Amino acid sequence: MKKISLLLVFVLVSMLFLSVGASAESTVLEEAAPGRTFLIDNVNQDSLYGTDSFSGEEYWNLFDNDTTTKFCTNVFPVNITWSMDTSYMVDAIVIATANDNAQYTGRNPSTWTLSGSPDAVNYTVLYEGTSADLADVDFTYFLIEFDNNVAYPHYMFEADGADTSDVLQISEIVLCSKITGGTTYPSSGQAPATGSILNAAIIGNETGWGDNAATGSAAAFDGDIDTFFDPLGTGDGYCGVDAGEPYTLTQVNIQSRSGYLDRYLGAMIEGSDDDENWTTL
């Protein structure tokens, strides 16, 4: 039989979808956001549009992967828009300070937002930031993470002004695609009657039938009922999640593959405290 193993016991207590920011910093992009996929080369440069700036310090410098160039302006509010080469589910942004933020303090954005849009007209705020997300240091990348389960092709950065200065400057904006397959999975959209949907790290077979990653365990948690987990055969595969800490499981929503209900019959939901000894729930 196909086995669905869950390294978790989780509580469905309240229906909450929060945008919680978490940050890290480094003078090296890869160290500020380890393991992340940076969408630097996926920005459509011809789509860039932004607020006026000082000569040589235009908004397009934010997307050149070079912290020695910068966007610097005294025109507020700041509005910068751009499009990607396709839609991406983004759950982090990396912002880099410029060459003299330490000398001329207070130039980081005060209140700012990152928004996504399906049509470059209607935008949804993904994260609301403040100057506390950055620091008055030079050439430093700051990673800000947030919750988002929707892929967008268009993005917008807005800032009301600078923190304590009459000039705002940053050197880079880098979007990070949401990590799937071994990381946090998105909500399926199936809301429980009471409670919230657990987000956790995906475990199980990375590939499925035909050694295909598209039918691996991540497909069971991608929020798309048209994709499916399909292990190699009967009883030789599993998909699941690692919650990282104990929870109490009260319900599971399962969608069988369309037209193949018989392949789901016999599947088991199991829980474990140690990823070795499993109990059928």
C-alpha positions in Angstrom: 0.0 0.0 0.0 1.1 3.6 -0.4 2.1 5.1 2.9 1.8 8.7 3.9 4.1 9.3 6.8 3.8 12.4 8.9 6.5 13.4 11.3 4.2 15.4 13.4 1.3 15.6 15.8 -0.3 19.0 15.2 -3.0 21.1 16.7 -5.6 22.9 14.6 -6.5 25.7 16.9 -7.3 28.9 15.1 -7.5 30.0 11.5 -4.5 32.3 11.2 -2.5 33.4 8.2 0.2 35.7 9.5 2.9 37.7 7.6 5.8 37.3 10.1 9.1 38.9 9.2 12.4 37.2 10.1 15.8 38.7 9.1 19.5 37.9 8.8 22.4 40.0 7.5 25.8 39.6 5.9 28.1 41.4 3.5 27.8 38.3 1.3 24.5 37.6 -0.3 24.8 33.8 -0.1 25.6 34.1 3.6 22.7 36.5 4.3 20.3 34.0 2.7 21.8 30.6 2.7 20.2 27.9 0.6 18.0 30.5 -1.2 17.3 30.8 -4.9 17.9 34.4 -5.9 15.7 35.7 -8.6 18.3 38.2 -9.9 18.6 37.1 -13.5 14.8 36.7 -13.7 14.0 40.4 -13.6 12.7 41.8 -16.9 15.1 44.8 -17.1 12.9 46.5 -19.7 10.0 46.5 -17.2 11.7 48.6 -14.5 10.0 51.8 -13.6 10.7 54.0 -10.6 10.9 57.3 -8.7 13.3 60.0 -9.9 16.8 60.1 -8.3 20.1 61.8 -8.2 22.1 61.4 -11.5 23.9 58.1 -11.7 22.0 56.7 -8.8 18.8 55.5 -10.6 16.4 52.8 -9.6 17.7 50.3 -12.1 20.9 50.0 -10.0 18.8 48.0 -7.5 18.7 45.1 -9.9 22.3 44.9 -11.2 23.7 42.5 -8.6 26.3 45.1 -7.6 26.3 46.8 -4.2 28.8 49.4 -5.4 26.0 51.0 -7.4 22.9 52.4 -5.6 19.5 54.0 -5.8 19.5 57.3 -4.0 16.7 59.9 -3.9 15.1 62.7 -2.0 11.8 62.4 -3.9 9.1 60.8 -1.7 7.2 58.6 -1.6 9.3 56.0 -3.4 7.6 53.7 -5.9 9.5 51.1 -7.9 7.8 48.4 -10.1 9.2 45.5 -12.1 8.1 42.3 -13.8 9.7 38.9 -13.8 10.2 36.4 -16.7 7.4 34.3 -15.2 5.4 34.0 -12.0 7.2 33.2 -8.8 6.1 32.4 -5.3 8.2 34.7 -3.2 8.5 34.5 0.5 11.7 36.6 1.1 13.3 39.8 0.0 17.0 40.8 0.4 17.8 44.5 0.6 21.4 45.7 0.6 22.6 49.0 2.1 24.9 51.3 0.0 28.4 52.7 0.2 28.0 55.3 3.0 25.0 54.3 5.1 27.3 54.2 8.2 28.6 57.8 7.5 25.2 59.3 6.6 22.9 57.5 8.9 19.1 57.4 8.7 19.0 56.8 5.0 17.3 53.4 5.1 13.6 53.3 4.2 11.3 54.2 7.1 8.0 52.5 6.4 8.1 50.3 3.2 6.1 47.5 1.5 6.7 44.8 -1.0 3.7 43.9 -3.0 2.9 41.3 -5.8 0.4 41.5 -8.6 -1.0 39.1 -11.3 -1.6 42.0 -13.8 0.6 45.0 -12.8 -2.6 46.8 -11.8 -4.0 45.1 -8.7 -1.3 44.6 -6.0 -1.3 42.6 -2.8 1.0 43.6 0.1 3.3 40.7 0.9 5.3 42.4 3.6 5.1 45.7 5.5 8.6 46.8 6.7 10.2 49.5 8.8 13.7 50.9 9.2 14.2 48.3 11.9 14.6 45.7 9.1 18.0 47.2 8.2 20.9 48.9 9.9 23.2 51.9 9.3 26.0 49.9 7.9 27.7 49.8 4.4 27.4 47.1 1.7 25.3 44.7 3.8 22.6 42.4 2.7 19.5 42.0 4.9 17.2 39.0 4.5 13.5 39.6 5.4 11.3 36.5 5.3 7.5 36.4 5.3 4.5 34.1 4.6 3.3 34.0 1.0 1.7 31.1 -0.9 0.8 32.9 -4.2 3.0 33.2 -7.3 3.1 36.7 -9.0 4.8 37.9 -12.1 4.8 41.6 -11.1 6.2 43.2 -8.0 6.3 46.7 -6.4 8.5 48.3 -3.7 7.2 51.4 -1.9 8.7 53.5 0.8 7.2 56.6 2.6 10.6 58.1 3.0 13.9 57.8 4.8 14.3 56.9 8.4 15.7 60.1 9.8 17.3 61.7 6.8 15.9 63.7 3.8 17.7 61.2 1.5 16.9 57.5 1.0 19.4 55.0 -0.4 19.7 51.3 -0.9 21.9 49.4 -3.3 20.1 46.1 -4.1 16.7 44.4 -4.1 16.7 40.7 -4.5 13.6 38.5 -4.4 13.9 34.9 -3.2 11.7 32.2 -4.5 9.8 30.1 -1.9 11.6 26.9 -1.1 9.6 23.7 -1.8 10.6 20.1 -1.5 12.3 19.8 1.9 10.9 23.1 3.2 7.7 24.9 4.0 4.7 23.8 2.0 1.8 26.1 1.1 -1.8 25.9 2.2 -3.9 23.7 0.0 -6.7 26.2 0.3 -8.8 23.7 2.1 -9.6 25.5 5.4 -10.6 23.3 8.4 -13.9 24.1 10.1 -11.9 25.2 13.1 -8.2 25.6 13.4 -5.2 26.4 11.1 -3.2 24.6 8.5 0.2 23.5 9.6 3.2 24.6 7.6 6.2 22.3 8.0 9.2 20.8 6.2 8.5 18.3 3.5 9.9 14.8 3.9 9.7 11.6 1.8 10.5 10.6 -1.7 12.0 13.5 -3.7 11.1 11.8 -6.9 8.2 9.6 -8.0 7.3 7.3 -10.8 9.9 7.4 -13.6 12.3 9.1 -11.3 10.3 12.3 -11.8 10.6 15.1 -9.3 7.1 16.4 -10.4 5.6 13.3 -8.8 7.7 13.4 -5.7 6.5 14.1 -2.1 6.4 17.9 -2.7 3.5 17.5 -5.1 1.3 16.4 -2.2 1.7 19.7 -0.5 1.9 22.3 -3.3 -1.7 23.4 -3.1 -2.5 22.2 -6.6 -4.9 19.3 -7.0 -3.7 18.7 -10.6 -0.3 17.6 -9.3 0.1 14.3 -7.4 2.5 12.2 -5.4 3.1 8.9 -7.2 5.7 6.6 -5.6 7.3 3.9 -7.6 5.0 1.1 -6.6 2.9 -0.4 -3.8 4.3 0.1 -0.3 7.6 1.5 -1.3 7.2 5.3 -0.9 5.9 7.9 1.4 5.4 11.7 1.7 5.0 13.7 4.8 6.1 16.7 6.8 8.4 17.4 9.8 6.9 20.0 12.1 10.1 20.4 14.0 8.3 20.3 17.3 5.3 18.3 18.8 1.8 19.2 17.8 -1.5 17.3 18.1 -3.1 16.2 14.8 -6.9 16.5 14.7 -7.7 16.2 11.0 -6.2 15.8 7.5 -7.6 16.9 4.2 -6.7 14.5 1.4 -7.5 14.8 -2.3 -7.0 11.6 -4.3 -5.6 11.8 -7.8 -8.5 12.4 -10.2 -9.6 9.1 -11.7 -7.4 7.0 -9.6 -9.2 6.7 -6.2 -8.3 3.0 -6.1 -4.6 4.0 -5.8 -5.3 5.9 -2.6 -7.2 3.1 -0.9 -5.1 1.6 1.9 -2.9 4.6 2.5 -2.1 5.3 6.1 -1.5 8.4 8.2 1.3 7.9 10.7 3.0 10.0 13.4 6.4 9.7 14.9 8.5 11.4 17.7 11.8 10.4 16.3 11.4 9.7 12.5 12.1 6.0 13.2 9.2 4.6 15.2 5.8 5.3 13.6 2.3 5.0 15.0 -0.7 4.6 12.7 -3.1 7.4 13.5 
